[in-house]
């Protein structure tokens, strides 16, 4: 495939390295330098992979829709517009793949999180909380992964009605504690505390490779498809070349 990388930072460079190692070519790299002038160059592209910023993600997605280019989006912090973009994608018969986290391990962690939350709903004496730690360059807070974890808990735990990005004493609120430390790739912990014991599950990313590999696999998977997709769709296919 001929790939455009939109957002050529540390993640974009890792995406490029893995894409080339899997036999693809990167024919367009979009950074601050050419972020407003790349639209015409999309005609030479088979698919775009987007890891930019919350402020530019919507423009990049729309640009790809206009150019009839499938897009894999890893930028978080713009989900208040997701339903709008989803409808636009369907109306224009385009292709959008979005995940809050492309790591295969994280998406298995989501499965564990949902299952554990179902079990814990019968034990309201345990109070749930989420902590997420990322590098100091991350622009959005809480992380998209933390929000996905929180939404799973809210769906399963009768006691939790909404999440807040701060400590809380309100039992109906799910606390997400966000920390920004050095160059941490990403650590997410879900904890259930009672007066007598504690249960926690943690996913720790050692580097960006897992995120970049997942994005490339998603790009390979959506070739020839139309519509809106996510990691659940990808992982349901047992033939992925991971």
Buried (B, 14 or more C-beta within 10 A) or exposed (E): BEBBBBBBBBBBBBBBBBBEEBEBEBBBBBBEEEBEEBBEBBEEBBBBBBBBBBEBBBBBBBBBBEBEBBBBBBBBBBBEEEEEBBEBBEEBEBBBBBBBBBBBBBBEBBEEBBEBBEEBBEEEEBBBBBBBBBBEEBEBBBBBBBBBBBBBBBEBBEBBEEBEBEEBEEEEBBBBBBEEEEEBBBBBBBBBBEEEEEBEBEBEBEEBBBBBBBBBBBBBBBEEEBBBBBBEBBBEEEEBEE
